Amino acid sequence: MMIRRERWKSNFSQIPNETLRNHELSNSSFRLLMYMLSMSDGWIFRNSKIAKDLGKSERWVRAGLTELEKAGYIRRRAIRNKRGQITEWERVIYDLPVAENTSVVNTDI
């Protein structure tokens, strides 16, 4: 068997092999992640737009986002106004999973 690759100069994405070979993600979440990683930096997405582009429902998108967040590919951060109220959520998508914020637990008994 032989692999032949095109030498792309533009309009392509680089995705780490570790991510491409992650067998823990469902096929749906994997497809959603590949779609999002193919977008340019700073891309702001809407669930409705993703659903339309992929021919899926917004419910499918939300389920995929939840799975990707649990797997560490997405982190959400609340944006608050001056009164401390959440006005929106910022999502950052990573090409490799990031570890959860962990706190030190005393295991001495």
C-alpha positions as CSV (number, residue, x, y, z in Angstrom):
1,M,0.0,0.0,0.0
2,M,1.2,3.5,-0.8
3,I,0.1,6.9,0.4
4,R,0.1,9.8,-2.1
5,R,-0.5,13.3,-0.7
6,E,-1.1,16.6,-2.4
7,R,1.2,19.5,-1.4
8,W,-1.3,22.1,-0.3
9,K,-0.3,25.7,-0.2
10,S,-3.6,27.2,1.1
11,N,-7.0,26.2,2.2
12,F,-6.0,23.2,4.4
13,S,-5.9,22.4,8.1
14,Q,-3.2,20.8,10.2
15,I,-4.6,18.5,12.9
16,P,-2.4,16.5,15.3
17,N,-2.3,12.7,14.7
18,E,-3.2,12.2,18.3
19,T,-6.5,13.9,17.7
20,L,-7.1,12.2,14.4
21,R,-6.5,8.8,16.1
22,N,-8.6,9.4,19.2
23,H,-10.9,6.4,19.4
24,E,-12.7,7.7,22.5
25,L,-14.8,10.2,20.6
26,S,-18.0,9.2,18.9
27,N,-18.1,9.5,15.1
28,S,-20.5,12.5,15.5
29,S,-18.3,14.4,17.9
30,F,-15.2,13.6,15.8
31,R,-16.9,15.0,12.7
32,L,-18.0,18.1,14.6
33,L,-14.5,18.7,15.9
34,M,-12.9,18.3,12.5
35,Y,-15.4,20.8,11.1
36,M,-14.6,23.4,13.8
37,L,-10.9,22.9,13.5
38,S,-11.1,23.5,9.8
39,M,-12.3,27.1,10.5
40,S,-9.9,30.0,10.7
41,D,-8.6,31.3,14.0
42,G,-11.0,33.7,15.7
43,W,-14.0,32.1,14.0
44,I,-17.2,32.7,15.9
45,F,-19.7,29.9,15.5
46,R,-23.4,29.5,15.9
47,N,-25.0,26.2,16.6
48,S,-27.7,26.9,13.9
49,K,-25.0,27.6,11.3
50,I,-23.0,24.4,12.2
51,A,-26.2,22.3,12.0
52,K,-27.1,23.7,8.6
53,D,-23.6,23.3,7.2
54,L,-23.4,19.6,8.4
55,G,-27.0,18.8,7.6
56,K,-27.8,18.0,11.3
57,S,-30.0,19.3,14.0
58,E,-29.1,21.8,16.6
59,R,-29.7,19.1,19.2
60,W,-27.0,17.0,17.4
61,V,-24.6,20.0,17.6
62,R,-25.3,20.5,21.3
63,A,-24.7,16.8,22.1
64,G,-21.4,16.9,20.2
65,L,-20.3,20.1,21.9
66,T,-21.1,18.5,25.3
67,E,-19.0,15.4,24.5
68,L,-16.1,17.5,23.2
69,E,-16.2,19.6,26.3
70,K,-16.1,16.5,28.6
71,A,-13.2,15.2,26.5
72,G,-11.2,18.4,26.9
73,Y,-11.4,19.7,23.3
74,I,-13.6,22.7,24.3
75,R,-13.5,25.0,27.3
76,R,-16.3,27.4,28.2
77,R,-15.8,30.7,30.1
78,A,-18.6,32.9,31.3
79,I,-18.5,36.5,30.2
80,R,-20.0,38.7,32.9
81,N,-21.2,42.3,32.9
82,K,-20.4,44.9,35.6
83,R,-23.1,43.4,37.9
84,G,-21.6,39.9,37.7
85,Q,-24.4,38.6,35.5
86,I,-23.5,36.2,32.7
87,T,-24.1,37.9,29.4
88,E,-22.6,35.2,27.1
89,W,-20.3,32.2,27.0
90,E,-17.0,32.1,25.3
91,R,-15.9,28.7,23.8
92,V,-12.4,27.9,22.9
93,I,-11.7,24.9,20.8
94,Y,-8.4,23.1,21.1
95,D,-6.8,20.7,18.6
96,L,-5.5,18.5,21.5
97,P,-7.5,17.9,24.7
98,V,-6.6,20.1,27.7
99,A,-6.6,18.7,31.2
100,E,-9.3,19.7,33.6
101,N,-8.5,22.2,36.3
102,T,-7.7,19.9,39.2
103,S,-7.4,20.8,42.8
104,V,-4.9,19.1,45.2
105,V,-6.6,16.6,47.3
106,N,-5.1,15.4,50.5
107,T,-4.8,11.6,50.3
108,D,-3.1,11.2,53.7
109,I,-5.2,9.2,56.1
